[in-house]
Amino acid sequence: MRTTYMRSFEPASVENLFDTVAPSYDRLNDILSFGLHRFWKRKLLTFLNPIPGEHWLDLCCGTGDMTFSLARRVTPGGTALGIDSAIQPLVIAKKRAAAKPFLPISWIKGDALDTGLPSDYYDGAVIAYGLRNLASPSKGLAELYRVIKSGGKAGILDFNKPCYNSLSYRFQKFYLRVLVVPIASKFGLHDHYAYIEESLKRFPAGKDLAKIADQVGFKRISYLTIAFGQMGILLVEK
């Protein structure tokens, strides 16, 4: 019998989901995106342009892809902090970091909605495929706003939510149901990846994310789609 806990958006359920997926997460991402997720993440960082000496935050860091990329860009003199609420992705991230002791990285298990970090401190922050999984995306953006200093930048990369029944919407539905879920099933993770389509039902569309960012207080807000409308990037400045 397939479990259904991942259809719940309670924080504990989402943490359980990513703890279970963690050992296969990086490999599956490469397979399911044909390796393109790495290109999309680099594109996000190209827009944000972290520079040496800056301090950056990676919320919902998972196994640390973005955290490592940030650390490379802010060296020397800067730091990169990865935060995730799930333990197992952080265990993998820390093992990866042990092989790169020269990178200025630290890790914290914490809540992206209430990080406990100092206000107005970070030069910038990223969330890659994490905002959609938070109990409240608006609270997640508000926490980003709080911890970033004036003039700081943030970028959010996630699935775009196409207009209902558009060509992009139909392709996304096909991609998730015909490619993503069947492949994930071979890893014993059917329901964990079926969760993506469920999470998109409650995730704000790009224009709505931009409105939320504006209500939070961000300025210079832009939202652009990539990957033929399948992915979206929200760029904001405090």
Secondary structure, 3 states (H helix, E strand, C coil): CCCCHHHCCCHHHHHHHHHHHHHHHHHHHHHHCCCHHHHHHHHHHHHHCCCCCCEEEEECCCCCHHHHHHHHHHCCCCEEEEEECCHHHHHHHHHHHHCCCCCCEEEEECECCECCCCCCCEEEEEEECCHHHCCCHHHHHHHHHHHEEEEEEEEEEEECCCCCCCHHHHHHHHHHHHHHHHHHHHCCCHHHHHHHHHHHHHCCCHHHHHHHHHHHCCEEEEEEEECCCCEEEEEEEC
